[in-house]
Amino acid sequence: MSVSPGSSMRTPRRRVAGLGSARSGTGHFWLQRVTALANLLLILIALPIVIWAAGQGQAQTLAILGHPLVAIVLLLLIFSVCFHMRIGMQVVIEDYLPAEGMKVLALIANTFFTIAVGSAGAFAVLKISFGG
């Protein structure tokens, strides 16, 4: 039995095994789940703090939010939420934008947007924390 030069003896399943969107789909799937779990845990910690601070006057609220442990929790929450948002939007962009050029621009914009949102949130927390 002879095999033509352009054909393969591999089965269709074997030809596609391990291949996906740049072979990173599983990593993004798990990273999305891990950041979702981190978000849940951090929100469960931060929500009572924010509710408690909301019932206070401005000076007391600033003192509560300025506490180092509270600031660390809020910074971790901001980082985790922004990272989770970036991954989620990346999946949507990759799945639903057909044009390659638009896809690249949207992915770049997604990265810059999440960095801007995270930086603004971190700046606000740090400004309160350091009494600025």
N, CA, C and O atoms as CSV, one atom per row, in Angstrom:
chain,resi,resn,atom,element,x,y,z
A,1,MET,N,N,0.848,-1.167,0.000
A,1,MET,CA,C,0.000,0.000,0.000
A,1,MET,C,C,0.896,1.232,0.000
A,1,MET,O,O,1.795,1.347,0.833
A,2,SER,N,N,0.662,2.131,-0.907
A,2,SER,CA,C,1.488,3.332,-0.962
A,2,SER,C,C,0.684,4.534,-0.479
A,2,SER,O,O,-0.536,4.597,-0.632
A,3,VAL,N,N,1.395,5.465,0.096
A,3,VAL,CA,C,0.777,6.667,0.631
A,3,VAL,C,C,1.223,7.836,-0.229
A,3,VAL,O,O,2.415,8.013,-0.480
A,4,SER,N,N,0.274,8.621,-0.673
A,4,SER,CA,C,0.632,9.780,-1.492
A,4,SER,C,C,1.376,10.800,-0.629
A,4,SER,O,O,1.165,10.852,0.583
A,5,PRO,N,N,2.247,11.614,-1.244
A,5,PRO,CA,C,3.075,12.544,-0.472
A,5,PRO,C,C,2.293,13.537,0.388
A,5,PRO,O,O,2.782,13.916,1.452
A,6,GLY,N,N,1.112,13.971,-0.022
A,6,GLY,CA,C,0.368,14.968,0.735
A,6,GLY,C,C,-0.538,14.398,1.816
A,6,GLY,O,O,-1.103,15.149,2.611
A,7,SER,N,N,-0.683,13.076,1.854
A,7,SER,CA,C,-1.598,12.488,2.828
A,7,SER,C,C,-0.845,12.007,4.055
A,7,SER,O,O,0.385,11.971,4.080
A,8,SER,N,N,-1.610,11.639,5.067
A,8,SER,CA,C,-1.019,11.201,6.312
A,8,SER,C,C,-1.732,9.946,6.775
A,8,SER,O,O,-2.894,9.721,6.437
A,9,MET,N,N,-1.047,9.146,7.533
A,9,MET,CA,C,-1.639,7.935,8.084
A,9,MET,C,C,-2.314,8.223,9.430
A,9,MET,O,O,-2.921,7.333,10.025
A,10,ARG,N,N,-2.210,9.443,9.898
A,10,ARG,CA,C,-2.799,9.795,11.187
A,10,ARG,C,C,-4.307,9.950,11.053
A,10,ARG,O,O,-4.808,10.391,10.018
A,11,THR,N,N,-5.012,9.589,12.094
A,11,THR,CA,C,-6.467,9.739,12.102
A,11,THR,C,C,-6.820,11.208,12.274
A,11,THR,O,O,-5.998,11.989,12.754
A,12,PRO,N,N,-8.044,11.598,11.884
A,12,PRO,CA,C,-8.438,13.004,12.067
A,12,PRO,C,C,-8.332,13.464,13.513
A,12,PRO,O,O,-7.945,14.603,13.773
A,13,ARG,N,N,-8.676,12.581,14.467
A,13,ARG,CA,C,-8.574,12.951,15.871
A,13,ARG,C,C,-7.132,13.217,16.256
A,13,ARG,O,O,-6.849,14.168,16.985
A,14,ARG,N,N,-6.226,12.394,15.779
A,14,ARG,CA,C,-4.809,12.549,16.128
A,14,ARG,C,C,-4.235,13.836,15.535
A,14,ARG,O,O,-3.360,14.458,16.137
A,15,ARG,N,N,-4.719,14.238,14.360
A,15,ARG,CA,C,-4.212,15.460,13.728
A,15,ARG,C,C,-4.575,16.704,14.531
A,15,ARG,O,O,-3.824,17.679,14.515
A,16,VAL,N,N,-5.713,16.693,15.236
A,16,VAL,CA,C,-6.136,17.874,15.987
A,16,VAL,C,C,-5.889,17.761,17.482
A,16,VAL,O,O,-6.140,18.718,18.214
A,17,ALA,N,N,-5.408,16.626,17.955
A,17,ALA,CA,C,-5.177,16.436,19.389
A,17,ALA,C,C,-4.168,17.455,19.904
A,17,ALA,O,O,-3.090,17.628,19.336
A,18,GLY,N,N,-4.536,18.118,20.980
A,18,GLY,CA,C,-3.626,19.076,21.602
A,18,GLY,C,C,-3.615,20.434,20.950
A,18,GLY,O,O,-2.945,21.348,21.430
A,19,LEU,N,N,-4.348,20.584,19.862
A,19,LEU,CA,C,-4.361,21.874,19.189
A,19,LEU,C,C,-5.605,22.643,19.590
A,19,LEU,O,O,-6.693,22.080,19.711
A,20,GLY,N,N,-5.428,23.903,19.789
A,20,GLY,CA,C,-6.548,24.771,20.124
A,20,GLY,C,C,-6.155,26.168,19.740
A,20,GLY,O,O,-5.273,26.357,18.902
A,21,SER,N,N,-6.783,27.141,20.331
A,21,SER,CA,C,-6.441,28.522,20.071
A,21,SER,C,C,-5.079,28.794,20.708
A,21,SER,O,O,-4.992,29.114,21.893
A,22,ALA,N,N,-4.049,28.668,19.935
A,22,ALA,CA,C,-2.666,28.875,20.393
A,22,ALA,C,C,-2.316,27.972,21.573
A,22,ALA,O,O,-1.397,28.266,22.337
A,23,ARG,N,N,-3.051,26.875,21.715
A,23,ARG,CA,C,-2.822,25.879,22.769
A,23,ARG,C,C,-2.900,26.461,24.170
A,23,ARG,O,O,-2.263,25.944,25.088
A,24,SER,N,N,-3.665,27.519,24.349
A,24,SER,CA,C,-3.728,28.147,25.667
A,24,SER,C,C,-5.142,28.152,26.247
A,24,SER,O,O,-5.373,28.756,27.295
A,25,GLY,N,N,-6.077,27.499,25.593
A,25,GLY,CA,C,-7.465,27.511,26.044
A,25,GLY,C,C,-7.656,26.946,27.430
A,25,GLY,O,O,-8.399,27.515,28.230
A,26,THR,N,N,-7.006,25.845,27.734
A,26,THR,CA,C,-7.160,25.223,29.048
A,26,THR,C,C,-6.575,26.112,30.135
A,26,THR,O,O,-7.157,26.246,31.212
A,27,GLY,N,N,-5.437,26.716,29.860
A,27,GLY,CA,C,-4.821,27.617,30.836
A,27,GLY,C,C,-5.712,28.798,31.157
A,27,GLY,O,O,-5.857,29.177,32.319
A,28,HIS,N,N,-6.320,29.391,30.111
A,28,HIS,CA,C,-7.235,30.510,30.339
A,28,HIS,C,C,-8.468,30.059,31.107
A,28,HIS,O,O,-8.961,30.784,31.971
A,29,PHE,N,N,-8.968,28.870,30.799
A,29,PHE,CA,C,-10.137,28.330,31.491
A,29,PHE,C,C,-9.864,28.232,32.988
A,29,PHE,O,O,-10.669,28.689,33.800
A,30,TRP,N,N,-8.725,27.633,33.356
A,30,TRP,CA,C,-8.411,27.457,34.773
A,30,TRP,C,C,-8.074,28.774,35.449
A,30,TRP,O,O,-8.446,28.995,36.601
A,31,LEU,N,N,-7.371,29.651,34.741
A,31,LEU,CA,C,-7.041,30.957,35.305
A,31,LEU,C,C,-8.313,31.762,35.576
A,31,LEU,O,O,-8.402,32.470,36.579
A,32,GLN,N,N,-9.291,31.652,34.681
A,32,GLN,CA,C,-10.577,32.326,34.887
A,32,GLN,C,C,-11.262,31.788,36.135
A,32,GLN,O,O,-11.844,32.553,36.905
A,33,ARG,N,N,-11.194,30.474,36.339
A,33,ARG,CA,C,-11.832,29.871,37.521
A,33,ARG,C,C,-11.101,30.251,38.804
A,33,ARG,O,O,-11.736,30.500,39.829
A,34,VAL,N,N,-9.781,30.296,38.755
A,34,VAL,CA,C,-8.991,30.652,39.943
A,34,VAL,C,C,-9.246,32.107,40.333
A,34,VAL,O,O,-9.425,32.411,41.512
A,35,THR,N,N,-9.264,33.001,39.351
A,35,THR,CA,C,-9.528,34.404,39.678
A,35,THR,C,C,-10.969,34.591,40.153
A,35,THR,O,O,-11.232,35.458,40.986
A,36,ALA,N,N,-11.903,33.794,39.640
A,36,ALA,CA,C,-13.285,33.872,40.134
A,36,ALA,C,C,-13.351,33.459,41.602
A,36,ALA,O,O,-14.052,34.088,42.394
A,37,LEU,N,N,-12.634,32.417,41.960
A,37,LEU,CA,C,-12.595,31.980,43.359
A,37,LEU,C,C,-11.927,33.037,44.236
A,37,LEU,O,O,-12.402,33.321,45.336
A,38,ALA,N,N,-10.832,33.616,43.758
A,38,ALA,CA,C,-10.162,34.683,44.505
A,38,ALA,C,C,-11.094,35.879,44.685
A,38,ALA,O,O,-11.148,36.477,45.759
A,39,ASN,N,N,-11.833,36.224,43.620
A,39,ASN,CA,C,-12.793,37.330,43.714
A,39,ASN,C,C,-13.846,37.047,44.777
A,39,ASN,O,O,-14.177,37.918,45.581
A,40,LEU,N,N,-14.362,35.841,44.777
A,40,LEU,CA,C,-15.388,35.467,45.750
A,40,LEU,C,C,-14.865,35.603,47.183
A,40,LEU,O,O,-15.522,36.192,48.041
A,41,LEU,N,N,-13.684,35.055,47.424
A,41,LEU,CA,C,-13.109,35.123,48.775
A,41,LEU,C,C,-12.815,36.568,49.191
A,41,LEU,O,O,-13.112,36.968,50.317
A,42,LEU,N,N,-12.237,37.334,48.287
A,42,LEU,CA,C,-11.901,38.723,48.612
A,42,LEU,C,C,-13.149,39.580,48.804
A,42,LEU,O,O,-13.163,40.467,49.657
A,43,ILE,N,N,-14.198,39.324,48.020
A,43,ILE,CA,C,-15.446,40.067,48.199
A,43,ILE,C,C,-16.089,39.718,49.539
A,43,ILE,O,O,-16.645,40.589,50.207
A,44,LEU,N,N,-16.015,38.451,49.932
A,44,LEU,CA,C,-16.561,38.063,51.234
A,44,LEU,C,C,-15.827,38.748,52.382
A,44,LEU,O,O,-16.412,38.994,53.437
A,45,ILE,N,N,-14.563,39.053,52.181
A,45,ILE,CA,C,-13.791,39.780,53.194
A,45,ILE,C,C,-14.068,41.284,53.103
A,45,ILE,O,O,-14.248,41.943,54.127
A,46,ALA,N,N,-14.101,41.829,51.885
A,46,ALA,CA,C,-14.203,43.278,51.693
A,46,ALA,C,C,-15.613,43.823,51.911
A,46,ALA,O,O,-15.770,44.954,52.369
A,47,LEU,N,N,-16.632,43.040,51.592
A,47,LEU,CA,C,-18.000,43.543,51.677
A,47,LEU,C,C,-18.391,44.007,53.085
A,47,LEU,O,O,-18.948,45.096,53.222
A,48,PRO,N,N,-18.122,43.224,54.131
A,48,PRO,CA,C,-18.453,43.739,55.476
A,48,PRO,C,C,-17.680,45.003,55.841
A,48,PRO,O,O,-18.201,45.874,56.538
A,49,ILE,N,N,-16.455,45.099,55.377
A,49,ILE,CA,C,-15.647,46.297,55.653
A,49,ILE,C,C,-16.283,47.512,54.985
A,49,ILE,O,O,-16.427,48.565,55.608
A,50,VAL,N,N,-16.659,47.365,53.728
A,50,VAL,CA,C,-17.256,48.483,52.989
A,50,VAL,C,C,-18.621,48.857,53.581
A,50,VAL,O,O,-18.944,50.039,53.694
A,51,ILE,N,N,-19.416,47.856,53.955
A,51,ILE,CA,C,-20.715,48.137,54.578
A,51,ILE,C,C,-20.521,48.871,55.902
A,51,ILE,O,O,-21.232,49.834,56.190
A,52,TRP,N,N,-19.560,48.419,56.707
A,52,TRP,CA,C,-19.270,49.061,57.975
A,52,TRP,C,C,-18.807,50.508,57.755
A,52,TRP,O,O,-19.237,51.412,58.471
A,53,ALA,N,N,-17.936,50.722,56.773
A,53,ALA,CA,C,-17.420,52.063,56.504
A,53,ALA,C,C,-18.506,52.976,55.961
A,53,ALA,O,O,-18.480,54.182,56.207
A,54,ALA,N,N,-19.463,52.416,55.223
A,54,ALA,CA,C,-20.515,53.239,54.613
A,54,ALA,C,C,-21.418,53.878,55.655
A,54,ALA,O,O,-22.011,54.925,55.396
A,55,GLY,N,N,-21.531,53.278,56.809
A,55,GLY,CA,C,-22.400,53.825,57.845
A,55,GLY,C,C,-21.728,54.862,58.720
A,55,GLY,O,O,-22.340,55.351,59.671
A,56,GLN,N,N,-20.514,55.203,58.432
A,56,GLN,CA,C,-19.735,56.137,59.254
A,56,GLN,C,C,-19.670,57.510,58.584
A,56,GLN,O,O,-20.105,57.688,57.447
A,57,GLY,N,N,-19.125,58.454,59.307
A,57,GLY,CA,C,-18.862,59.774,58.731
A,57,GLY,C,C,-17.632,59.717,57.839
A,57,GLY,O,O,-16.963,58.688,57.750
A,58,GLN,N,N,-17.343,60.834,57.179
A,58,GLN,CA,C,-16.226,60.856,56.234
A,58,GLN,C,C,-14.893,60.565,56.906
A,58,GLN,O,O,-14.109,59.770,56.386
A,59,ALA,N,N,-14.618,61.177,58.032
A,59,ALA,CA,C,-13.333,60.977,58.711
A,59,ALA,C,C,-13.168,59.517,59.149
A,59,ALA,O,O,-12.105,58.921,58.978
A,60,GLN,N,N,-14.231,58.960,59.713
A,60,GLN,CA,C,-14.170,57.560,60.161
A,60,GLN,C,C,-14.039,56.609,58.972
A,60,GLN,O,O,-13.307,55.623,59.048
A,61,THR,N,N,-14.741,56.897,57.878
A,61,THR,CA,C,-14.644,56.060,56.673
A,61,THR,C,C,-13.221,56.082,56.124
A,61,THR,O,O,-12.676,55.040,55.761
A,62,LEU,N,N,-12.626,57.259,56.066
A,62,LEU,CA,C,-11.246,57.360,55.591
A,62,LEU,C,C,-10.290,56.615,56.514
A,62,LEU,O,O,-9.327,56.007,56.047
A,63,ALA,N,N,-10.545,56.655,57.806
A,63,ALA,CA,C,-9.695,55.931,58.759
A,63,ALA,C,C,-9.822,54.419,58.564
A,63,ALA,O,O,-8.827,53.695,58.605
A,64,ILE,N,N,-11.042,53.953,58.352
A,64,ILE,CA,C,-11.254,52.514,58.135
A,64,ILE,C,C,-10.582,52.072,56.833
A,64,ILE,O,O,-9.825,51.101,56.818
A,65,LEU,N,N,-10.863,52.788,55.744
A,65,LEU,CA,C,-10.295,52.407,54.444
A,65,LEU,C,C,-8.792,52.641,54.388
A,65,LEU,O,O,-8.101,52.047,53.560
A,66,GLY,N,N,-8.284,53.497,55.261
A,66,GLY,CA,C,-6.858,53.770,55.294
A,66,GLY,C,C,-6.055,52.783,56.111
A,66,GLY,O,O,-4.825,52.824,56.090
A,67,HIS,N,N,-6.721,51.897,56.829
A,67,HIS,CA,C,-6.006,50.881,57.620
A,67,HIS,C,C,-5.226,49.974,56.667
A,67,HIS,O,O,-5.757,49.567,55.633
A,68,PRO,N,N,-3.970,49.651,57.003
A,68,PRO,CA,C,-3.130,48.861,56.093
A,68,PRO,C,C,-3.736,47.517,55.668
A,68,PRO,O,O,-3.645,47.150,54.497
A,69,LEU,N,N,-4.348,46.786,56.593
A,69,LEU,CA,C,-4.926,45.489,56.216
A,69,LEU,C,C,-6.113,45.658,55.276
A,69,LEU,O,O,-6.284,44.879,54.338
A,70,VAL,N,N,-6.930,46.672,55.524
A,70,VAL,CA,C,-8.066,46.949,54.643
A,70,VAL,C,C,-7.563,47.358,53.267
A,70,VAL,O,O,-8.094,46.912,52.250
A,71,ALA,N,N,-6.541,48.206,53.234
A,71,ALA,CA,C,-5.984,48.645,51.957
A,71,ALA,C,C,-5.423,47.460,51.167
A,71,ALA,O,O,-5.586,47.394,49.949
A,72,ILE,N,N,-4.773,46.538,51.847
A,72,ILE,CA,C,-4.220,45.361,51.166
A,72,ILE,C,C,-5.340,44.501,50.582
A,72,ILE,O,O,-5.239,44.035,49.447
A,73,VAL,N,N,-6.394,44.293,51.345
A,73,VAL,CA,C,-7.533,43.506,50.843
A,73,VAL,C,C,-8.145,44.182,49.619
A,73,VAL,O,O,-8.429,43.524,48.618
A,74,LEU,N,N,-8.346,45.494,49.702
A,74,LEU,CA,C,-8.934,46.218,48.573
A,74,LEU,C,C,-8.030,46.202,47.344
A,74,LEU,O,O,-8.515,46.068,46.221
A,75,LEU,N,N,-6.726,46.338,47.547
A,75,LEU,CA,C,-5.795,46.273,46.411
A,75,LEU,C,C,-5.793,44.888,45.766
A,75,LEU,O,O,-5.780,44.768,44.541
A,76,LEU,N,N,-5.806,43.851,46.593
A,76,LEU,CA,C,-5.873,42.485,46.045
A,76,LEU,C,C,-7.174,42.277,45.281
A,76,LEU,O,O,-7.179,41.648,44.222
A,77,LEU,N,N,-8.268,42.797,45.806
A,77,LEU,CA,C,-9.558,42.668,45.135
A,77,LEU,C,C,-9.544,43.394,43.792
A,77,LEU,O,O,-10.002,42.849,42.788
A,78,ILE,N,N,-9.029,44.599,43.769
A,78,ILE,CA,C,-8.956,45.367,42.517
A,78,ILE,C,C,-8.105,44.620,41.493
A,78,ILE,O,O,-8.499,44.495,40.333
A,79,PHE,N,N,-6.946,44.126,41.912
A,79,PHE,CA,C,-6.068,43.397,41.004
A,79,PHE,C,C,-6.759,42.147,40.463
A,79,PHE,O,O,-6.727,41.886,39.260
A,80,SER,N,N,-7.377,41.382,41.347
A,80,SER,CA,C,-8.016,40.132,40.942
A,80,SER,C,C,-9.199,40.375,40.008
A,80,SER,O,O,-9.357,39.674,39.009
A,81,VAL,N,N,-10.028,41.366,40.329
A,81,VAL,CA,C,-11.189,41.668,39.488
A,81,VAL,C,C,-10.746,42.150,38.107
A,81,VAL,O,O,-11.312,41.741,37.094
A,82,CYS,N,N,-9.744,43.007,38.069
A,82,CYS,CA,C,-9.264,43.506,36.776
A,82,CYS,C,C,-8.639,42.390,35.938
A,82,CYS,O,O,-8.848,42.331,34.726
A,83,PHE,N,N,-7.889,41.527,36.568
A,83,PHE,CA,C,-7.286,40.402,35.851
A,83,PHE,C,C,-8.371,39.465,35.322
A,83,PHE,O,O,-8.295,39.004,34.184
A,84,HIS,N,N,-9.374,39.186,36.144
A,84,HIS,CA,C,-10.498,38.337,35.753
A,84,HIS,C,C,-11.261,38.977,34.585
A,84,HIS,O,O,-11.648,38.295,33.636
A,85,MET,N,N,-11.468,40.291,34.672
A,85,MET,CA,C,-12.159,41.011,33.606
A,85,MET,C,C,-11.378,40.932,32.298
A,85,MET,O,O,-11.970,40.728,31.238
A,86,ARG,N,N,-10.068,41.091,32.359
A,86,ARG,CA,C,-9.236,41.038,31.161
A,86,ARG,C,C,-9.312,39.667,30.497
A,86,ARG,O,O,-9.452,39.569,29.278
A,87,ILE,N,N,-9.220,38.613,31.299
A,87,ILE,CA,C,-9.281,37.260,30.744
A,87,ILE,C,C,-10.651,36.998,30.114
A,87,ILE,O,O,-10.741,36.450,29.015
A,88,GLY,N,N,-11.714,37.392,30.818
A,88,GLY,CA,C,-13.056,37.170,30.295
A,88,GLY,C,C,-13.305,37.911,28.992
A,88,GLY,O,O,-13.857,37.344,28.049
A,89,MET,N,N,-12.902,39.166,28.934
A,89,MET,CA,C,-13.081,39.931,27.701
A,89,MET,C,C,-12.204,39.398,26.579
A,89,MET,O,O,-12.597,39.436,25.412
A,90,GLN,N,N,-11.023,38.903,26.920
A,90,GLN,CA,C,-10.147,38.323,25.904
A,90,GLN,C,C,-10.818,37.121,25.243
A,90,GLN,O,O,-10.750,36.967,24.023
A,91,VAL,N,N,-11.453,36.287,26.024
A,91,VAL,CA,C,-12.149,35.117,25.488
A,91,VAL,C,C,-13.287,35.554,24.571
A,91,VAL,O,O,-13.471,34.992,23.491
A,92,VAL,N,N,-14.053,36.563,25.004
A,92,VAL,CA,C,-15.160,37.058,24.181
A,92,VAL,C,C,-14.628,37.626,22.864
A,92,VAL,O,O,-15.175,37.342,21.799
A,93,ILE,N,N,-13.576,38.417,22.936
A,93,ILE,CA,C,-12.987,39.016,21.735
A,93,ILE,C,C,-12.486,37.932,20.791
A,93,ILE,O,O,-12.770,37.975,19.594
A,94,GLU,N,N,-11.742,36.961,21.315
A,94,GLU,CA,C,-11.195,35.895,20.468
A,94,GLU,C,C,-12.288,35.044,19.842
A,94,GLU,O,O,-12.134,34.565,18.718
A,95,ASP,N,N,-13.388,34.852,20.556
A,95,ASP,CA,C,-14.450,33.988,20.054
A,95,ASP,C,C,-15.388,34.689,19.074
A,95,ASP,O,O,-15.919,34.042,18.172
A,96,TYR,N,N,-15.603,35.988,19.229
A,96,TYR,CA,C,-16.663,36.632,18.468
A,96,TYR,C,C,-16.226,37.693,17.467
A,96,TYR,O,O,-17.057,38.167,16.692
A,97,LEU,N,N,-14.970,38.077,17.454
A,97,LEU,CA,C,-14.515,39.021,16.439
A,97,LEU,C,C,-13.845,38.241,15.309
A,97,LEU,O,O,-12.793,37.635,15.515
A,98,PRO,N,N,-14.441,38.252,14.127
A,98,PRO,CA,C,-13.894,37.435,13.036
A,98,PRO,C,C,-12.667,38.045,12.360
A,98,PRO,O,O,-11.772,37.311,11.942
A,99,ALA,N,N,-12.609,39.359,12.247
A,99,ALA,CA,C,-11.507,40.008,11.540
A,99,ALA,C,C,-10.263,40.035,12.432
A,99,ALA,O,O,-10.312,40.491,13.575
A,100,GLU,N,N,-9.164,39.544,11.895
A,100,GLU,CA,C,-7.924,39.432,12.672
A,100,GLU,C,C,-7.400,40.793,13.133
A,100,GLU,O,O,-6.936,40.927,14.265
A,101,GLY,N,N,-7.473,41.801,12.261
A,101,GLY,CA,C,-6.993,43.137,12.624
A,101,GLY,C,C,-7.793,43.749,13.755
A,101,GLY,O,O,-7.226,44.316,14.689
A,102,MET,N,N,-9.108,43.636,13.674
A,102,MET,CA,C,-9.977,44.153,14.739
A,102,MET,C,C,-9.759,43.384,16.034
A,102,MET,O,O,-9.814,43.948,17.127
A,103,LYS,N,N,-9.511,42.096,15.892
A,103,LYS,CA,C,-9.281,41.261,17.073
A,103,LYS,C,C,-8.031,41.735,17.819
A,103,LYS,O,O,-8.042,41.865,19.043
A,104,VAL,N,N,-6.972,41.989,17.083
A,104,VAL,CA,C,-5.718,42.441,17.703
A,104,VAL,C,C,-5.910,43.798,18.365
A,104,VAL,O,O,-5.465,44.009,19.493
A,105,LEU,N,N,-6.575,44.725,17.664
A,105,LEU,CA,C,-6.825,46.050,18.247
A,105,LEU,C,C,-7.692,45.953,19.496
A,105,LEU,O,O,-7.440,46.641,20.485
A,106,ALA,N,N,-8.706,45.106,19.454
A,106,ALA,CA,C,-9.586,44.948,20.611
A,106,ALA,C,C,-8.834,44.333,21.793
A,106,ALA,O,O,-9.062,44.719,22.939
A,107,LEU,N,N,-7.946,43.384,21.523
A,107,LEU,CA,C,-7.162,42.773,22.604
A,107,LEU,C,C,-6.214,43.787,23.231
A,107,LEU,O,O,-6.027,43.797,24.447
A,108,ILE,N,N,-5.619,44.633,22.407
A,108,ILE,CA,C,-4.737,45.689,22.921
A,108,ILE,C,C,-5.548,46.686,23.751
A,108,ILE,O,O,-5.130,47.077,24.841
A,109,ALA,N,N,-6.705,47.093,23.234
A,109,ALA,CA,C,-7.570,48.033,23.965
A,109,ALA,C,C,-8.041,47.412,25.278
A,109,ALA,O,O,-8.113,48.098,26.299
A,110,ASN,N,N,-8.359,46.125,25.257
A,110,ASN,CA,C,-8.784,45.421,26.465
A,110,ASN,C,C,-7.684,45.467,27.531
A,110,ASN,O,O,-7.957,45.727,28.703
A,111,THR,N,N,-6.466,45.218,27.121
A,111,THR,CA,C,-5.342,45.245,28.060
A,111,THR,C,C,-5.147,46.646,28.636
A,111,THR,O,O,-4.991,46.803,29.847
A,112,PHE,N,N,-5.155,47.667,27.769
A,112,PHE,CA,C,-4.970,49.033,28.248
A,112,PHE,C,C,-6.115,49.470,29.157
A,112,PHE,O,O,-5.892,50.151,30.158
A,113,PHE,N,N,-7.344,49.077,28.807
A,113,PHE,CA,C,-8.500,49.453,29.623
A,113,PHE,C,C,-8.399,48.848,31.018
A,113,PHE,O,O,-8.615,49.544,32.010
A,114,THR,N,N,-8.075,47.564,31.106
A,114,THR,CA,C,-8.001,46.930,32.424
A,114,THR,C,C,-6.844,47.490,33.243
A,114,THR,O,O,-6.949,47.611,34.464
A,115,ILE,N,N,-5.751,47.830,32.588
A,115,ILE,CA,C,-4.631,48.463,33.302
A,115,ILE,C,C,-5.065,49.830,33.832
A,115,ILE,O,O,-4.742,50.183,34.966
A,116,ALA,N,N,-5.795,50.604,33.017
A,116,ALA,CA,C,-6.255,51.927,33.437
A,116,ALA,C,C,-7.228,51.822,34.616
A,116,ALA,O,O,-7.116,52.577,35.582
A,117,VAL,N,N,-8.173,50.893,34.538
A,117,VAL,CA,C,-9.144,50.725,35.620
A,117,VAL,C,C,-8.436,50.278,36.899
A,117,VAL,O,O,-8.693,50.817,37.976
A,118,GLY,N,N,-7.549,49.297,36.780
A,118,GLY,CA,C,-6.810,48.805,37.945
A,118,GLY,C,C,-5.919,49.877,38.552
A,118,GLY,O,O,-5.832,50.002,39.773
A,119,SER,N,N,-5.262,50.642,37.703
A,119,SER,CA,C,-4.387,51.712,38.191
A,119,SER,C,C,-5.182,52.799,38.908
A,119,SER,O,O,-4.755,53.295,39.951
A,120,ALA,N,N,-6.334,53.169,38.356
A,120,ALA,CA,C,-7.164,54.187,38.997
A,120,ALA,C,C,-7.657,53.697,40.357
A,120,ALA,O,O,-7.645,54.452,41.329
A,121,GLY,N,N,-8.085,52.449,40.429
A,121,GLY,CA,C,-8.540,51.890,41.698
A,121,GLY,C,C,-7.417,51.803,42.714
A,121,GLY,O,O,-7.595,52.148,43.882
A,122,ALA,N,N,-6.248,51.335,42.260
A,122,ALA,CA,C,-5.098,51.228,43.159
A,122,ALA,C,C,-4.653,52.609,43.642
A,122,ALA,O,O,-4.301,52.784,44.808
A,123,PHE,N,N,-4.672,53.580,42.737
A,123,PHE,CA,C,-4.301,54.942,43.117
A,123,PHE,C,C,-5.230,55.479,44.199
A,123,PHE,O,O,-4.779,56.090,45.167
A,124,ALA,N,N,-6.529,55.247,44.029
A,124,ALA,CA,C,-7.509,55.736,45.006
A,124,ALA,C,C,-7.290,55.088,46.375
A,124,ALA,O,O,-7.311,55.769,47.400
A,125,VAL,N,N,-7.079,53.777,46.383
A,125,VAL,CA,C,-6.857,53.074,47.655
A,125,VAL,C,C,-5.563,53.550,48.309
A,125,VAL,O,O,-5.530,53.801,49.513
A,126,LEU,N,N,-4.507,53.673,47.524
A,126,LEU,CA,C,-3.218,54.105,48.080
A,126,LEU,C,C,-3.278,55.555,48.576
A,126,LEU,O,O,-2.676,55.892,49.596
A,127,LYS,N,N,-4.002,56.402,47.851
A,127,LYS,CA,C,-4.150,57.796,48.268
A,127,LYS,C,C,-4.860,57.875,49.613
A,127,LYS,O,O,-4.444,58.630,50.492
A,128,ILE,N,N,-5.928,57.102,49.778
A,128,ILE,CA,C,-6.634,57.069,51.061
A,128,ILE,C,C,-5.752,56.474,52.144
A,128,ILE,O,O,-5.698,56.976,53.267
A,129,SER,N,N,-5.056,55.390,51.790
A,129,SER,CA,C,-4.237,54.677,52.769
A,129,SER,C,C,-3.087,55.536,53.294
A,129,SER,O,O,-2.756,55.477,54.478
A,130,PHE,N,N,-2.488,56.324,52.421
A,130,PHE,CA,C,-1.365,57.148,52.836
A,130,PHE,C,C,-1.796,58.555,53.275
A,130,PHE,O,O,-0.961,59.421,53.532
A,131,GLY,N,N,-3.105,58.761,53.353
A,131,GLY,CA,C,-3.621,60.029,53.886
A,131,GLY,C,C,-3.510,61.201,52.953
A,131,GLY,O,O,-3.436,62.344,53.405
A,132,GLY,N,N,-3.496,60.949,51.647
A,132,GLY,CA,C,-3.356,62.044,50.680
A,132,GLY,C,C,-4.614,62.620,50.348
A,132,GLY,O,O,-4.674,63.553,49.547
